[in-house]
Structure formats: structure tokens, C-alpha cells
Amino acid sequence: MVESTITIEVAYALPHRQHIEVLQLARGVTAREALVFSELPVGLPEINTQDCPLGVFGKRVNDDYVLQSGDRLEIYRPLPNNPRETRRRLAAEGKVMSSTVKAAEKRP
């Protein structure tokens, strides 16, 4: 027998705090619809429910992605700095990003 509801988590992470909410929703609910049912945006007004990027277990998903029971819907924050622009700026200054240096040091 197929259950008519699914259980998912909705997660939003800040630099020093993570917010997680468990929801039971109707089977067939999409990622964007689940966000609308979530209470997280009520307590976190910086979440733009209309067009914030979403993912499931670390992978970006489209708004119409149909969630499965056990999925963790992740609400992504905008990056504070564009990594490509940061690399360009550092290269112009004659510097490199620290992770690039660490990766180069690990090579044989």
C-alpha cells in the first residue's frame, strides 16, 4: 500500500546556526511548494521564498523537483563573494586563494 504522505526535512544554514524543520506533506509535493508550507521563512525573513536556490542533499534541484520521503530540502543562501571574481582580484594582486595553495602542496 502506497502512503499518501511523505516526511521531509527543510534545512537552512547560517554561518553559526542551522535551522531544520520536519514536515509531513502530501505525496507529489514539489521543492518550491514544500518551502511554501515550511514555517522557516516566517522566522527568517531574509529567505526569499520566490526565487532562492534549493537543493536536496547538496545537489541543486529545480522548483518542480518532486520530493521523496526522507529528502532534506536545503535552502541556499547567496554567496557573499563570487569565487570567480575573487580569484581574478587575487590574481591581479599577485596572490592565490588559500585552497589552491593547499591543493598544490598535496601534489606529489
Buried (B, 14 or more C-beta within 10 A) or exposed (E): EEEEEBEBBBBBEEEEEEBEBEBEBEEEBBBBBBBEBBEBBEEEEEBEEEEBEBBBEEEEBEEEBEBEEEBBBBBBBEEEEEEEEEBEEBEEEEEEEEEEEEEEEEEE
